[in-house]
Amino acid sequence: MGRNHRKVTGACLCGQVEFTVELPVKWCAHCHCTRCQRSHGAGFVTWFGVNKEHFTLEKGEKILSWVSSSKKSEYGFCSHCGSSMLFRSTKWLDEIHITLANVHNDIGLKPQAHVFFDTHVDWLNFEDRLERHVDPKAKR
């Protein structure tokens, strides 16, 4: 489909939760926060954000589950296969964040930064030239 398409599709691992996202996306970044690391079992997670009205859940409403990760945020995952693919927060009321790995098409934007880089794992090397953002509230 290339970069000129207006929508992208995505799904969980088992395909029982499917969604459509209307482009363009607002941003794309690698998140290194410990919540993402633990909820995905990975060193970091690549997310992109869109306005909520640009996200449509096409299938799987009854098996899409949400779990709180803090007082202000929660992850959306498939209760059948466990794929964690969505994030929402009171910090960004008008947005929904989607894992790039669960999308089937090119979103038209490469990752722009590393966020919460102050909590990145020490067993991965990052030799790219992307900006590195830290949490100003993090304890040092």
N, C-alpha and C positions, 0 to 999 in steps of 0.2 A: 504493500500500500504506500510506502514511502512517507515522507514528511508532510505531504500536502493533504493527508486525510484529516477529517474533522473529528473523528471519534476513534477511540481504541477500546478493545475489549480485554477482559481479564477474568481469572477464575482461581479458585483454590486448587490444591493438588488433585482431589478426587473429582472436581468439576461440578459438585453439587451447589456451589455458590458461584454465580456468574454476575459480572457487572460491566457497565459501559461508562466510559469517561469522555466527556466532550472536551476537546482541546480549544485553546492552548492551556498548558499547565502553568502554574504560578512560579514554581521553583522545583529544583531537584537537588538532593544532598545526601551524603553518607552520614548516618547518625551513629555516634559512638557511645551514647548514654548507656549506663548499666542496665536500665530497664529494657532497652531494645536488645542488648546482648543476651540477657536472661530469657526474655520471652521468645526469642528466635533461636537461641543456642548457637549464636554466631558472633564473630568479632565486631561486626557492625551491620547495619541494615540501610539499604538505599531506599529512600522515600521520595515521593513527589507530592505536591499539594495542588488542589484545585478548589474552586468555590463549590460549596455543597450542592448547589443547584446543577452543577455540571457532572455530578455522579448519580448513576442510576443502578440500583440493585435489580438485576434482571431475573434472578433465580436464587432460591435458597433462603428466603427471609426467615423461615422457621428454624433453620439450622445455623444461621449466623448468630453467634453469641458474642457478647461484650463483657469484658472483665476490667475492673478498675485497676489501673497501675499507679494511681495517686489520687488525691482528692479532686484533682482537676482534669484527669485524663483517663482514657480507656482504650483498649485494643479490641478490634473485631476479628474474630477467627471462626473457621468452620468447625462446628462441634462434631462433625463426622471424621474428618481427616486431620484436624488440628492446625491447618494452615493459618498463620497469623498474617493478615493482609491489610488491615485498616487501622487507623488511629484517629481519634478525635479528642479535642481538649477545649476547656472553657477559655484557654488563652487565645485560641483562634476559632471563635464561634462560627464564622462563615466558611471555614475550610474543612475538608476531609483529606487525610493523608493516606496514600496508597503505596504499598511496597512495589517497587519497580519490577522485581522478579516475578510478580504475579500477573503482569500485563503481557499480552500476546503481540503487541505491535510497538513500533517506535513512537515514543511520546514527543519527539521533536526537540528534546533538550537533554543534554548530558549532565551528569552531576556537576554542581558548581562549587561545592565546598564540603569540608568535613565539619560537622557540628558536634558539640560536646567532646571535642578532641582531647580535653584534659583527662578524660576517663578511657582513652583508647587502650586496647590490649597491647601488651609489650611483645607478643609473639607474632605480630604482623608488621611488615615494613611498608612504609608509605613514601614512595619516591616521586609522587606526582607534584604538581605545582599549584594545586588547589588551595584556596584560603583555608586556614584552620581557626575555628572559633571555639572558645572555651566557655564554660558556664561561669559567669561572674560571681555567682552565689556559692560556687563549690568550695568546700573546705580544703585547704591546702596543708 
